[in-house]
Each structure stands twice: as C-alpha cells, then as structure tokens.
C-alpha cells in the first residue's frame, strides 16, 4: 500500500501529456516499457537493501559495492531526482488547483510541507490506506468517462487559452479548425516511444518506497517478493487503463498539449462535479507524494553529511530526531526548481537523474554474489542497459542539464570529502582519516 501511495502520487496526473506528444498512439507501449524498467530497478534495489540495511539507499549501496566516488555520484543523482520530483509534485498541484496561477499554489505548498517535515511529520501506512483507494476511485472515474466520451473533432490548440470554460473548469476550444497528427510538437518514431518511456518512468519511481521497508518487516524477503511485483503490476494496469482512456477522450494532439490532462479528459462530459473530483484527487495525491519525496531527500542528505560529503551542519538532528536542516534545505531547493522550471521540465530532469541513479544501482547489484540475490542477475543487466538508453533519449536540454548537475555535484562532494580527510590528519588524526576512508 505504501508503494502504491508513492507511485500514484504525481506522475499519473501529468506524464501522459509529454509522453503522448512523443509516442502518439504508441503510448501504451511506452507505459509497458517504463513498467519493465521499474521492475528491473526494483529487483536490484531490493536485493541491495537486504544486504545493506542502512539509511541512504543507492548512495550506500554504490559506496560499498563499487567505490566511494560512485556512491557520491549516486547520491547526487538521487538528490537531484527527488528534489526535481518535489518541484514537479508542487507544479502538478498548482495546475490542478489553481491553473490560472499555478506557482501561487505550488510554492506555498512546498513551504508548508517542508515545514511539516522539519517538525517531524511522517507519512504512515494508515495514511496510505486512506489515500490509495481515493486516488484509485478518481482514476476509475477518469477511465470510465474517458472511454465513454471523446473530444469534439473541431478543437483547436490556439483556442484553448481563450475559449470559454467547459465542465470541470476546462477551456473548450470553439474555433472550427481540426489538427492532424503532423501538428504534434514532436514527430512520432520508435525513438520517440523510448523518450516517452523515459517520461513515464517518472510515474513509477515511487517503487523505492516499498523496497526501503525491508528492515521494518518481520519477514522482509518473503514480504518484498510479494509486495514489489504486486504493487508494480497494479500500477502498470492502472496506468495502461488511464493512458488508453486519455487517448480516446482527448486524442493524441490535445493530450500532448494539456497541462492537466486528467481534468481535461472529464471536462467535456458536461458534468462539472467530475472535474472537481479529479482536481481534489490530484491535490491530495500530490501533497502526500511531496511529503514522502522530501523525506527521501533529507535522509540521503543526512547520510552524505555524516560522511562529510555534504556540509557537516546538514547532519544536525532536531529534538524529535529528524534532520531539520536537511528538510529545510531540500524544500528550498524544490522551491527554486518550481519557480525557474515548469512541472514538465521538472519531470524530465527528475526522470533523467533517476534513470542515471538506477543505472548505477543496477551496476552495484551485479556485484552481489548469487547467494545474496532473490531476483536473477539478468534483470540488473537489463535494467542497466534500459536506464542508460532511456536517459540518453530524453530531450537533449534535460540530458545536458543532468550531466551538468551530476558533474558539478560530484566535484563538490568529492572536494568536501577530500577536505574532511585532510583536516582529520594531524596529532591522532591518521586513524580517523583511515576510518573515514573505509566508510
């Protein structure tokens, strides 16, 4: 249930628009491919988590299985991916709740949720049992309405912003001009399907929440063997149903241009209440997703700061046992991304960084002995290859931005680590230096 809560939080409400713009009618194939990549990554992460039961995720796994500098690369990639994911969640919240001025809703949301994290508020299984059925009910409404209703053939992208408001608060074009497939901003091609899969992978990335529960379970090996495939399969079926319904309701052209596609899919059904239901569901899901994502950012920040690969003051622990400074810095970074990049840009940056992160995690998993594996080694090899391919085929500007972030972050963390080792050398400091290097 916690895994479903993490995966159904943000991506389903936005990723099908940029994915459809690149995959066209092949969107279901892109969704299936993204699900395959997520499964391979989940299997590798689960095997590593069972072997290294320490907070920090891939940052720890890659340090132990590969090298400290690879661990720093994984840590930077994870922090960049999750911070951008937090900005995307807030952006989706803004576009569904206050579409005329989305930033006016997105930025305050990050501030409030970041403050709650700093005060020690955490997402629990009880909350997931409330949220997941509600989101599934909203998605069921979208699927049913989307399969029973379709957009009029005379819609116009030029008229979307200036047309009247239809049911659910969605602008309905009035200009009698149809648009053919050639009007899509990105030509559909086999490589476009892979690019679309990279976008859709963002919607699956919450599977890591299931994997991270190993040390909290009575029989983690048995429980995770069931929970991981079950949560991924349920999510895949839901995403396929939603994707097909959106294609039917809006068509490829309009779907590729929508900023709130699920609300648009029910907006023309002449039932205003349905639009309200979808927007409320999106708001609840993105708030819970934002809370969980920012917790993940602060945990990895804390692990890196304790090893002096981020500034040591980020390792400070608050009175309730939470890394308060790490929580606040993560929220501030998410605010900056939300302000200077829209939700689609944040999704693309998050997906690219996450794919690089899981490529390195799959490489670390390949170093596990056969006796320590629950899942076959070929799933890690396949995950490594697919992650690198999908990351490289995302829009070039986001690939360049990802490379710049990873290089800069690796240099900074490497410099901080070197300074920490240098400062520890002195009277009685050699042993401390050796200890830190071993860590």
VEXDREN-2710 file (C-alpha; in Angstrom, 1 decimal):
% VEXDREN-2710
k/r/px/py/pz
1/UNK/0.0/0.0/0.0
2/UNK/2.9/2.4/0.8
3/UNK/4.4/1.6/-2.6
4/UNK/1.1/2.3/-4.4
5/UNK/0.8/5.6/-2.5
6/UNK/4.2/6.6/-3.7
7/UNK/3.7/5.6/-7.3
8/UNK/0.2/7.0/-7.7
9/UNK/1.1/10.4/-6.3
10/UNK/2.3/12.7/-9.1
11/UNK/3.3/11.2/-12.4
12/UNK/-0.1/9.8/-13.4
13/UNK/-1.6/13.3/-13.3
14/UNK/0.9/14.8/-15.8
15/UNK/3.3/12.4/-17.6
16/UNK/0.9/11.1/-20.2
17/UNK/0.9/14.6/-21.9
18/UNK/4.6/14.8/-22.8
19/UNK/4.7/11.1/-23.4
20/UNK/1.8/11.2/-25.9
21/UNK/3.5/14.1/-27.7
22/UNK/6.4/11.8/-28.5
23/UNK/4.8/8.3/-28.7
24/UNK/1.5/9.2/-30.2
25/UNK/-0.9/6.2/-30.3
26/UNK/2.0/4.0/-29.2
27/UNK/1.7/5.5/-25.6
28/UNK/0.6/2.1/-24.1
29/UNK/3.8/0.6/-25.4
30/UNK/5.8/3.3/-23.7
31/UNK/3.9/2.7/-20.5
32/UNK/4.7/-1.0/-20.6
33/UNK/8.4/-0.4/-21.3
34/UNK/8.6/2.1/-18.4
35/UNK/7.0/-0.6/-16.1
36/UNK/9.6/-3.1/-17.2
37/UNK/12.4/-0.7/-16.4
38/UNK/10.9/0.0/-13.0
39/UNK/10.6/-3.7/-12.2
40/UNK/14.3/-4.4/-13.1
41/UNK/15.3/-1.4/-10.9
42/UNK/13.1/-2.5/-8.0
43/UNK/14.5/-6.1/-8.0
44/UNK/18.1/-4.8/-7.9
45/UNK/17.3/-2.2/-5.2
46/UNK/15.5/-4.9/-3.1
47/UNK/18.5/-7.2/-3.2
48/UNK/20.9/-4.5/-2.3
49/UNK/18.6/-3.2/0.5
50/UNK/18.5/-6.7/2.0
51/UNK/22.3/-6.8/2.1
52/UNK/22.9/-3.2/3.3
53/UNK/20.2/-2.3/5.8
54/UNK/21.3/1.3/6.4
55/UNK/19.6/4.6/5.6
56/UNK/20.9/6.2/2.4
57/UNK/19.7/3.9/-0.4
58/UNK/21.8/3.8/-3.5
59/UNK/24.4/6.1/-2.1
60/UNK/25.3/3.5/0.5
61/UNK/24.9/0.5/-1.9
62/UNK/27.3/2.0/-4.5
63/UNK/29.9/3.1/-1.9
64/UNK/30.0/-0.4/-0.6
65/UNK/29.8/-2.4/-3.8
66/UNK/31.7/-0.1/-6.2
67/UNK/33.7/2.8/-4.9
68/UNK/33.2/5.9/-2.7
69/UNK/33.2/8.2/-5.8
70/UNK/30.4/6.1/-7.4
71/UNK/28.5/6.4/-4.2
72/UNK/28.8/10.2/-4.3
73/UNK/27.6/10.1/-8.0
74/UNK/24.6/8.0/-7.0
75/UNK/23.8/10.3/-4.0
76/UNK/24.0/13.5/-6.1
77/UNK/21.7/11.8/-8.8
78/UNK/19.2/10.8/-6.2
79/UNK/19.1/14.2/-4.5
80/UNK/18.7/15.9/-7.9
81/UNK/16.0/13.5/-9.0
82/UNK/13.9/13.7/-5.8
83/UNK/14.3/17.5/-5.5
84/UNK/13.0/17.9/-9.0
85/UNK/10.3/15.4/-8.3
86/UNK/9.2/17.5/-5.3
87/UNK/9.0/20.6/-7.6
88/UNK/7.0/18.6/-10.2
89/UNK/4.6/17.4/-7.5
90/UNK/4.0/21.0/-6.4
91/UNK/3.7/22.1/-10.0
92/UNK/1.0/19.5/-10.7
93/UNK/-0.8/20.6/-7.6
94/UNK/-0.7/24.2/-8.9
95/UNK/-2.0/23.3/-12.3
96/UNK/-4.9/21.3/-11.0
97/UNK/-5.9/23.5/-8.1
98/UNK/-5.1/27.0/-9.4
99/UNK/-4.5/26.6/-13.2
100/UNK/-4.5/30.4/-13.9
101/UNK/-1.6/31.0/-11.5
102/UNK/-0.1/27.6/-10.6
103/UNK/3.0/29.0/-8.9
104/UNK/0.8/30.8/-6.4
105/UNK/-0.3/27.4/-5.1
106/UNK/2.9/25.4/-5.8
107/UNK/5.4/27.5/-3.8
108/UNK/3.3/27.8/-0.6
109/UNK/2.7/24.1/-0.7
110/UNK/6.4/23.3/-0.7
111/UNK/6.9/25.7/2.2
112/UNK/4.1/24.2/4.2
113/UNK/5.1/20.5/3.6
114/UNK/8.8/21.3/4.1
115/UNK/7.9/22.9/7.5
116/UNK/5.8/19.8/8.5
117/UNK/8.7/17.6/7.6
118/UNK/11.1/19.7/9.7
119/UNK/8.7/19.3/12.6
120/UNK/8.8/15.5/12.3
121/UNK/5.6/14.7/10.4
122/UNK/5.8/11.4/8.5
123/UNK/3.7/9.5/6.1
124/UNK/2.3/6.3/7.5
125/UNK/0.7/3.1/6.3
126/UNK/-2.5/4.2/7.8
127/UNK/-2.5/7.3/5.7
128/UNK/-1.7/5.2/2.6
129/UNK/-4.8/3.0/3.3
130/UNK/-6.9/6.2/3.1
131/UNK/-5.2/7.9/0.1
132/UNK/-4.7/5.0/-2.3
133/UNK/-8.4/3.9/-2.5
134/UNK/-9.3/7.5/-3.0
135/UNK/-6.9/8.1/-5.9
136/UNK/-7.9/4.8/-7.5
137/UNK/-11.5/5.8/-7.3
138/UNK/-10.6/9.1/-9.0
139/UNK/-8.6/7.3/-11.7
140/UNK/-11.6/4.9/-12.2
141/UNK/-13.8/7.9/-12.9
142/UNK/-11.3/9.2/-15.5
143/UNK/-11.1/5.8/-17.2
144/UNK/-14.9/5.3/-17.4
145/UNK/-15.6/8.9/-18.6
146/UNK/-12.6/8.8/-20.9
147/UNK/-13.8/5.6/-22.6
148/UNK/-17.4/6.9/-22.9
149/UNK/-16.6/10.4/-24.1
150/UNK/-14.3/11.9/-26.7
151/UNK/-13.3/15.5/-27.5
152/UNK/-15.1/17.1/-30.4
153/UNK/-13.1/17.0/-33.7
154/UNK/-13.0/20.8/-34.1
155/UNK/-10.9/21.6/-31.1
156/UNK/-8.0/24.0/-31.6
157/UNK/-4.9/24.4/-29.6
158/UNK/-5.0/28.1/-30.4
159/UNK/-8.4/28.4/-28.8
160/UNK/-7.6/26.5/-25.6
161/UNK/-6.4/29.6/-23.7
162/UNK/-9.0/32.0/-25.0
163/UNK/-12.1/29.7/-25.3
164/UNK/-14.9/29.5/-22.8
165/UNK/-14.7/27.3/-19.8
166/UNK/-16.4/24.0/-20.0
167/UNK/-17.4/21.4/-17.4
168/UNK/-14.9/20.9/-14.7
169/UNK/-13.2/24.3/-15.4
170/UNK/-11.5/23.1/-18.6
171/UNK/-11.2/25.5/-21.5
172/UNK/-13.0/24.2/-24.6
173/UNK/-12.0/25.4/-28.0
174/UNK/-14.5/26.9/-30.2
175/UNK/-12.6/27.5/-33.4
176/UNK/-13.7/25.1/-36.1
177/UNK/-10.2/24.0/-37.0
178/UNK/-9.0/20.4/-36.7
179/UNK/-5.4/19.5/-36.2
180/UNK/-3.9/16.4/-37.8
181/UNK/-1.1/14.2/-36.5
182/UNK/1.5/16.4/-38.2
183/UNK/0.7/19.2/-35.8
184/UNK/2.2/17.3/-32.9
185/UNK/5.2/19.2/-31.5
186/UNK/7.4/16.1/-31.7
187/UNK/7.2/13.6/-34.7
188/UNK/6.2/10.1/-33.6
189/UNK/9.0/7.5/-34.1
190/UNK/10.4/4.4/-32.5
191/UNK/12.9/6.6/-30.6
192/UNK/10.0/8.8/-29.6
193/UNK/8.5/5.8/-27.9
194/UNK/11.7/5.3/-25.9
195/UNK/11.7/9.0/-25.0
196/UNK/8.1/8.7/-23.9
197/UNK/9.0/5.7/-21.7
198/UNK/11.6/7.9/-20.1
199/UNK/8.9/10.4/-19.1
200/UNK/6.5/7.7/-17.9
201/UNK/9.3/6.1/-15.8
202/UNK/8.9/9.2/-13.5
203/UNK/5.4/7.9/-12.7
204/UNK/6.8/4.5/-11.5
205/UNK/9.7/5.9/-9.5
206/UNK/7.9/5.6/-6.2
207/UNK/8.6/1.9/-6.1
208/UNK/11.6/2.6/-4.0
209/UNK/9.3/3.3/-1.0
210/UNK/8.3/-0.4/-1.0
211/UNK/11.9/-1.5/-1.2
212/UNK/13.0/0.7/1.7
213/UNK/10.7/-1.1/4.2
214/UNK/12.8/-4.2/4.4
215/UNK/14.2/-3.6/7.9
216/UNK/10.7/-2.8/9.3
217/UNK/9.2/-6.1/8.3
218/UNK/9.1/-9.4/10.2
219/UNK/10.0/-11.5/7.1
220/UNK/11.3/-8.9/4.6
221/UNK/12.5/-11.4/2.0
222/UNK/9.0/-13.1/1.8
223/UNK/7.1/-9.9/2.1
224/UNK/9.0/-8.0/-0.6
225/UNK/8.9/-10.9/-3.0
226/UNK/5.1/-10.4/-3.0
227/UNK/4.8/-6.6/-2.4
228/UNK/7.2/-5.5/-5.2
229/UNK/5.6/-7.4/-8.1
230/UNK/2.1/-6.8/-6.8
231/UNK/2.4/-3.0/-6.5
232/UNK/4.2/-2.7/-9.8
233/UNK/1.6/-4.9/-11.6
234/UNK/-1.3/-2.9/-10.1
235/UNK/0.3/0.4/-11.1
236/UNK/1.0/-0.8/-14.6
237/UNK/-2.6/-1.9/-15.2
238/UNK/-3.9/1.4/-13.8
239/UNK/-1.6/3.4/-16.0
240/UNK/-2.4/1.5/-19.1
241/UNK/-6.1/2.0/-18.5
242/UNK/-5.7/5.7/-17.8
243/UNK/-3.4/6.1/-20.9
244/UNK/-5.9/4.4/-23.2
245/UNK/-8.8/6.4/-21.7
246/UNK/-6.9/9.7/-22.2
247/UNK/-6.1/8.8/-25.8
248/UNK/-9.7/8.1/-26.5
249/UNK/-11.1/11.1/-24.7
250/UNK/-8.7/13.8/-25.9
251/UNK/-6.9/12.3/-28.9
252/UNK/-3.1/12.4/-29.4
253/UNK/-2.9/16.0/-30.4
254/UNK/-4.8/17.6/-27.5
255/UNK/-3.4/15.1/-24.9
256/UNK/0.1/16.1/-25.9
257/UNK/-0.7/19.8/-25.2
258/UNK/-2.6/19.6/-21.9
259/UNK/-1.1/20.7/-18.6
260/UNK/-3.8/18.9/-16.6
261/UNK/-4.8/16.0/-18.8
262/UNK/-6.9/14.0/-16.4
263/UNK/-9.1/17.0/-15.6
264/UNK/-9.4/17.7/-19.4
265/UNK/-10.5/14.1/-20.0
266/UNK/-13.6/14.6/-17.9
267/UNK/-14.0/18.3/-18.6
268/UNK/-16.1/17.8/-21.8
269/UNK/-18.5/15.3/-20.3
270/UNK/-20.9/18.1/-19.2
271/UNK/-20.6/17.1/-15.5
272/UNK/-18.8/19.9/-13.6
273/UNK/-18.6/17.8/-10.5
274/UNK/-16.3/15.3/-12.2
275/UNK/-13.8/18.0/-12.9
276/UNK/-13.9/19.0/-9.2
277/UNK/-13.4/15.4/-8.1
278/UNK/-10.4/14.9/-10.3
279/UNK/-8.8/18.1/-9.1
280/UNK/-9.3/17.3/-5.5
281/UNK/-7.9/13.8/-6.0
282/UNK/-4.8/15.3/-7.8
283/UNK/-4.4/17.7/-4.9
284/UNK/-4.5/15.0/-2.2
285/UNK/-2.2/12.7/-4.2
286/UNK/0.5/15.3/-4.9
287/UNK/0.5/16.5/-1.3
288/UNK/1.2/13.0/0.0
289/UNK/3.8/12.4/-2.7
290/UNK/5.5/15.7/-1.8
291/UNK/5.7/14.7/1.8
292/UNK/7.3/11.4/1.0
293/UNK/9.7/12.8/-1.6
294/UNK/11.1/15.4/0.7
295/UNK/11.6/12.8/3.4
296/UNK/13.7/10.8/1.0
297/UNK/15.8/13.9/0.1
298/UNK/16.5/14.6/3.8
299/UNK/17.5/11.0/4.6
300/UNK/20.1/10.9/1.8
301/UNK/21.3/14.4/2.6
302/UNK/21.8/13.3/6.2
303/UNK/23.7/10.1/5.2
304/UNK/26.1/12.1/3.0
305/UNK/26.6/14.9/5.5
306/UNK/27.6/12.3/8.2
307/UNK/30.4/11.2/5.9
308/UNK/31.4/14.8/5.2
309/UNK/30.5/14.6/1.6
310/UNK/28.0/17.4/2.2
311/UNK/28.4/20.2/4.6
312/UNK/28.5/18.8/8.2
313/UNK/25.9/21.2/9.5
314/UNK/23.3/19.4/7.4
315/UNK/23.7/16.3/9.7
316/UNK/22.2/18.2/12.7
317/UNK/19.3/16.3/14.3
318/UNK/16.3/18.1/15.7
319/UNK/14.6/17.5/19.1
320/UNK/12.2/15.0/17.6
321/UNK/15.0/13.0/15.9
322/UNK/14.5/14.5/12.4
323/UNK/17.2/16.1/10.2
324/UNK/15.6/19.5/10.4
325/UNK/18.2/21.4/8.4
326/UNK/18.3/18.8/5.7
327/UNK/14.5/19.0/5.5
328/UNK/14.5/22.8/5.1
329/UNK/17.4/22.8/2.5
330/UNK/15.6/20.2/0.4
331/UNK/12.4/22.3/0.5
332/UNK/14.3/25.4/-0.5
333/UNK/15.9/23.6/-3.5
334/UNK/12.5/22.4/-4.6
335/UNK/11.1/25.9/-4.4
336/UNK/13.9/27.2/-6.7
337/UNK/13.2/24.4/-9.3
338/UNK/9.5/25.1/-9.2
339/UNK/10.0/28.8/-9.8
340/UNK/12.5/28.5/-12.6
341/UNK/11.2/25.4/-14.3
342/UNK/7.6/24.3/-15.1
343/UNK/6.4/20.9/-14.0
344/UNK/7.2/19.2/-17.3
345/UNK/10.8/20.4/-17.1
346/UNK/10.9/19.2/-13.5
347/UNK/9.5/15.8/-14.6
348/UNK/12.1/15.4/-17.4
349/UNK/15.0/16.5/-15.1
350/UNK/13.8/14.1/-12.4
351/UNK/13.4/11.2/-14.8
352/UNK/16.8/11.7/-16.3
353/UNK/18.6/11.9/-12.9
354/UNK/16.6/8.9/-11.6
355/UNK/17.5/6.8/-14.6
356/UNK/21.2/7.6/-14.1
357/UNK/20.8/6.8/-10.4
358/UNK/19.2/3.4/-11.1
359/UNK/21.7/2.6/-13.8
360/UNK/24.4/2.9/-11.2
361/UNK/22.3/0.9/-8.6
362/UNK/21.9/-1.9/-11.2
363/UNK/25.7/-1.9/-11.7
364/UNK/26.2/-2.3/-8.0
365/UNK/23.6/-5.1/-7.9
366/UNK/25.6/-7.0/-10.4
367/UNK/28.4/-7.2/-7.8
368/UNK/26.2/-9.2/-5.4
369/UNK/27.1/-12.9/-5.0
370/UNK/24.5/-15.3/-6.4
371/UNK/23.6/-16.5/-2.9
372/UNK/22.6/-12.9/-1.9
373/UNK/20.2/-12.4/-4.8
374/UNK/16.5/-13.0/-4.8
375/UNK/16.0/-12.0/-8.4
376/UNK/18.1/-13.2/-11.4
377/UNK/21.2/-11.2/-12.3
378/UNK/19.9/-10.6/-15.9
379/UNK/17.3/-8.3/-14.5
380/UNK/20.0/-6.0/-13.2
381/UNK/21.9/-6.1/-16.6
382/UNK/18.7/-5.4/-18.5
383/UNK/17.8/-2.5/-16.1
384/UNK/21.3/-1.0/-16.5
385/UNK/21.0/-1.0/-20.3
386/UNK/17.5/0.3/-20.4
387/UNK/18.1/3.1/-17.9
388/UNK/21.1/4.4/-19.9
389/UNK/19.1/4.2/-23.1
390/UNK/16.0/6.0/-21.8
391/UNK/18.1/8.7/-20.1
392/UNK/20.1/9.4/-23.2
393/UNK/16.9/9.7/-25.3
394/UNK/15.2/12.2/-23.2
395/UNK/15.1/15.8/-24.7
396/UNK/18.7/16.9/-25.1
397/UNK/18.4/20.0/-23.0
398/UNK/17.4/17.9/-20.0
399/UNK/20.2/15.4/-20.6
400/UNK/22.7/18.3/-20.7
401/UNK/21.2/19.8/-17.5
402/UNK/21.5/16.3/-15.9
403/UNK/25.1/15.9/-16.9
404/UNK/25.9/19.4/-15.6
405/UNK/24.2/18.8/-12.3
406/UNK/25.9/15.4/-11.8
407/UNK/29.4/16.7/-12.7
408/UNK/29.1/19.8/-10.5
409/UNK/27.6/17.8/-7.6
410/UNK/30.3/15.1/-7.9
411/UNK/33.1/17.6/-7.9
412/UNK/31.7/19.5/-4.8
413/UNK/31.1/16.3/-2.8
414/UNK/34.5/15.0/-3.8
415/UNK/36.1/18.2/-2.7
416/UNK/34.3/18.2/0.6
417/UNK/35.3/14.6/1.2
418/UNK/39.0/15.4/0.4
419/UNK/38.9/18.3/2.8
420/UNK/37.4/16.2/5.6
421/UNK/40.2/13.6/5.2
422/UNK/42.9/16.3/5.1
423/UNK/41.5/18.1/8.2
424/UNK/41.4/14.8/10.1
425/UNK/45.1/14.2/9.6
426/UNK/47.2/15.5/12.4
427/UNK/48.0/14.5/16.0
428/UNK/45.9/11.4/16.5
429/UNK/44.1/12.1/13.2
430/UNK/45.6/9.4/11.0
431/UNK/43.4/6.7/12.4
432/UNK/40.3/8.9/12.0
433/UNK/41.3/9.5/8.4
434/UNK/41.6/5.8/7.7
435/UNK/38.3/5.2/9.3
436/UNK/36.5/7.7/7.1
437/UNK/38.1/6.3/4.0
438/UNK/36.9/2.9/5.0
439/UNK/33.4/4.2/5.3
END
